Amino acid sequence: MRPYLLLVCISLGACAGLPPAVKNVPVADITYSEVSQNPNSHKDTSVRWGGVIIDVENEENFTLVQVLSYPLNFTGRPQLTKPSEGRFVIKSSTFLDPAVYAKDREITVAGKIEGDIQRMIGKKTVRLPLLSSKAIYLWPVYQPDPYGYGYRGYGGYGFSPYFGYGYYGSPFYWGGYYRPYW
């Protein structure tokens, strides 16, 4: 039985980590804040960044995706609970459909810094780091639990001091090991 348990643990551990699309691209350990000060001094440096999509512009031969940058966690997903670091622009040689790469979707990209690009934010013109993409990973959207107890598959289960372990607080509560004495 122990070899099977070990095999299951190893299999589940293999699921964690970076998505293969952005994992296989070698990158330097340079943060967004270092590059945003002077993007041209880090030209041709490979990085892995992520964030939330703000805007998608399709040109004739490429697509520009403006992203609000967030630090990445160990799986490469943007940590939206941390403060934003600023903005950057992804340049992709392939067509990216704005309906798929929609506003507020989480994205992780691996690519080379090309320098900076001028963008309008409101009425102000700013220079943002420009990243030529080698690999892009669009994160799946969490499906909310229809009963409002968290995300599907993540909420509702747990320990209650009155009811023990079980799916408490939902219409499918089946009880637990301990029940209140009333």
N, C-alpha and C positions, 0 to 999 in steps of 0.2 A: 504494500500500500504506500510506503514511503517514497519509492521511486516515482510513482504516479503523481503524488503530491508535489514532489520536486519538479517534475515535468510541467505541471500546471502552473506553478509559481514562476518558472523560467519563461513559459509562454506568455503569461500575463505581463511580466516585466519587459518582454520584448515589445509590447504594444506601446509602452511609454516612450517619450522622447520626441525628437523632431520628426515632422513628416518627411518621407523620402524625397519629395520634390525639392525641398530646400536644404535637406541634410547633406546631400552629396556634393554640394558646392563648397569648396574651401574658402574660408573667410578670415579676415584679420580681426583682432580684438580691439576694434575702434568704436567708440560710442557715438551716438548722434550728436551729443553736445560738443565733442571734439571736432567733428566735421563741420558742424553748422557755423563755427567761428570763421573758418577759412576753407571752403570746399575745394578750391583749386589746388591747395597744397596736398590734398589727399587723392588726387586724380589717379585713376586706374587701381585703386585699392578695393578689394572685394570685402563687402560687409553683408550682414544679415540684419534687417530691420523689420519692424512691423507696426501696425496701428489700425486706424479706422479710416475707411475710404471717405473722402470729402467730395471729390468731383472726378469725373471721367471725361476726357476730351479725345475723340477719335480724329486723327489727321489722315491724310491719304496713305501714308506708308508706315505709320506707327500710332500708338496710343499713349496718352499721358494720363497718369492717375495721380491725383493729389491726395496725400495721406497725412492724417494727424498722427504723429509718432508717439508710441508708448513703449516702455521697456518690455522685453520679452521674458517669459518665464522659462522653466527648463524644457518645456515641450515646444517652445518657439511661438506660443500664442501670446498676443499682446495682453499685458496686464492693465486692464481698464480701471482698476482700483488705484493705480499709481498715477501721479500727475503726468500730464502730457509734456513731451519734450519740445514740441514744435511741429513744423510741417516739412515734408519732403515730397519730391515728385518722382514717380516711377515712369521710365520710358520703356515701353514694350514694343518689339518689332512686329508682334502679332496683334490682330484685332481682338480687343476685349469688349465684349458686349456690355453696355451700360446697364442693361436690365439684370444681368448676372452679377457684374461688379458694381452693385448698387451702393448708394450712399449709406453709411453706417455699418457696412459689412467689415468684419475683421480680416486682415490680410497680413501675410508674412512674405517677404521678398528677399532673395539673395541675388546680389549683382555687384557691378563695379560703379564706382563714383565717377561721373563724367565731368563734374564741376558744379556749376549752379545755373539756375534758370530764373528768369524774371516772371513773376506772377502778380496779378491784381487781387488783393484781399480787401473787399469793400472798395474804397477810393484810394487805398494806399498801395504803392508798388513795392514789393519785397523781393529779395533774392533768396531762393530756396535750394537746398542740395538736390542735384539731379542724379538719379540712380538708374543705370542701364540694366534691366533685369536679365538674369540668367534663368531664374526659376521663381515662380509665384505660387503661393498656396493660399487659397481662399477658404477660410474656416467655415465649417457648417454652422448654421444658426441653431441655437438651443431651442428645443420645443418646450414651451411652458406646460406645466401640469394643468390639465383642464379643471382641476379642483382647487387650484391656487395654493398648493403646498410646496412649491418649489419647482424645479425642472423635472421633467419626466424621467424617472429612473433615479433621481437623486434625492427627492424630498419625501417626507412622510414616514420613512422608516426611522426607528430610533428607540430610545429607552424612555419610558415614562415612569416616574416614581410611584404612580398609582396603578398603572396597568402593565408594567413590565415592557418587554420587547414586542413590537407589533406595529401595525400601520395605524397608529392612533390619530384621531382628529380627522378622519375621512369617512365617507359613507361605507367604505369597505373594511372598517375596523373589525377584526375578528376576536379581539380580546388579547390577553397576554397571560403571563404566568401568575401575576399578582393582580388582584382586583381590590378596589376599595371595600371597606367593611361597612357598607350601608345598604 
